[in-house]
Amino acid sequence: MGGLTVPSSAFPSVPILYEDNHLLVVVKPVNMPTQEDESRDPDLLSFLKDDLKQRYSKPGNVYLGLVHRLDRPVGGAMVFAKTSKAASRLSDAVRTRSISKTYTAVVRGKPQAPQDTLKHYLLKDTRTNTVTSVPPGTEGAKEAILDYRVLASSGGLSLVRVHLHTGRPHQIRVQFQTIGCPLYGDQRYGAAVNRPGQQIALWATHLSFEHPTTKEPLSFTSLPPEEEPWTLWNRELIGGAE
């Protein structure tokens, strides 16, 4: 069902990449919370529930299961479950890392290795909602692993493709900050090199998993918007999303 959009007073549209009786795959808008938070701003989960209720004239509450998240400033492909069975099976797939999630990012500088596996231990401060890289064995720290490949570099910036093995809060942002390459536009983990108002350049470009009921392999791609700094690498972006 690619190409459909859900109109919103707060956001121009929420593209629907796929929908059936079990799943809803959409493109999350940037700067929209995945679910309700203390800001009380319109969130994607509530927005989609309201849309399902209206489109299908459903009485009462609408079920929509959240099985993974994207940080508020990040956009891209997300899957939601329309039944509790689908939610349970997709959540199991997330836990067993059988859902493949690929991101594209623009980072400051250039990583030393053209491709590598990054492994850090991350500790979250719930009071400030910030994450730091800490020594192994630190109480409360969780292992974070990702693979990356540099697709192109230009003007002090690099376009990288990132494949997550773990799904820790702010993982990509903190791990690249730790190696000296904070993300373009990241105000939280790269304030020293990014100007206020710059949009973080991190996009969930590819999502693949097995359908929770039919077992059919599903794969979805969402490209970043055609704006800076993404427009520096239009050709590489298309290839990097594959």
Buried (B, 14 or more C-beta within 10 A) or exposed (E): EEEEEBEBEEBEEBBBBBBBEBBBBBBBBBBBBBEEEEEEEBBBBEBBBBBBBEEEEEEEEBBBBBBBBBBBBBBBBBBBBBBEEBBBBBBEBBEEEEBEBBBBBBBBBBBEEEEBEBEBBBBBEEEEEBBBBBEEEEEEBBEBBBBBBBBBBEEEBBBBBBBBBEBBBBBBBBBBBBBEBBBBBBBBBBEEBBEEEBBBBBBBBBBBBBBBBEEEEBEBBBBBEEEEBBEBBEEBBEEBBE
